[in-house]
Amino acid sequence: MAAIGGVSAGATVGTGVLYGALAALAVTLVLVWRERQSMRHPEWDQQRLLRLFIRASVERLLLLVVSLYVGLALLGLAPLPVLSGLMLAQFGWLAAMRRR
């Protein structure tokens, strides 16, 4: 989608879409990392797993806020392409999960 946006609307749109997709990838990697961490420790009780779940949620939220701040405020990317890339990447992950 970033290449299509870059060709049709310009390099700034393509860069914004790519940045949004990379932000979604980073947030998803944190989730996968914490999930694998919990799978390596079957001895953990439900309370510890709940704390890990809450911690992973907060980490993902903070990572998303920081990455959006960097992209929108510091790099000066256009908001619509960044959020579109983020949304499309998240829908892509949902579609991949549904196929399994």
Number of C-alpha atoms within 10 A of each C-alpha: 14 21 15 13 19 17 12 11 11 12 15 16 25 22 20 28 31 23 23 30 25 17 25 23 16 16 21 15 13 16 17 13 12 16 15 11 12 16 11 10 10 9 9 11 9 9 9 12 15 11 11 16 16 12 13 19 16 12 15 19 13 13 17 18 13 13 20 21 13 13 19 17 12 10 11 12 20 16 16 14 22 25 20 20 26 24 16 17 22 19 12 13 14 11 11 10 9 8 6 5
